[in-house]
């Protein structure tokens, strides 16, 4: 209980500050590469649902052409023409998530927690009390679904695993989740929904 109420937040802020110090040069390089690769801002900002379904602005490195979401929503396939060359690499390595350390410091997110999604993506599930349980905690940069599925999971699987995570939050679970997602990220697996079916 102490970890859930206080420890998780303190550790998240500490690790995010350390992460920004260590990654400041790589993040600067990524910013320059994005700007050289395509027109538009290096940073992507979008409204997502946070704790208690309160909207907040999430920060990510831009991986698609400018105004791509308005053109066709979320990219779910690796061959989406809106994804930039630099963006493809950032998605595979999850380096596009690095700016979310600012969200963690601000108090919008945690390192481990249910992934923040667009308000419209939860609309059809808003009356499902079990799935709504995912909003009882801060959303995270990474979550338990990232271990095996990353962005390739369907919504029911994702929300079910999120609810289970909220029920079982502990320091041990967060540490296990953090280190378990390293291999999938390094291998660049399951970034898009078609990849699980293709790999089976």
Order of alpha helices (4+ residues) and beta strands (2+ residues): alpha-beta-beta-alpha-alpha-alpha-beta-alpha-beta-alpha-alpha-alpha
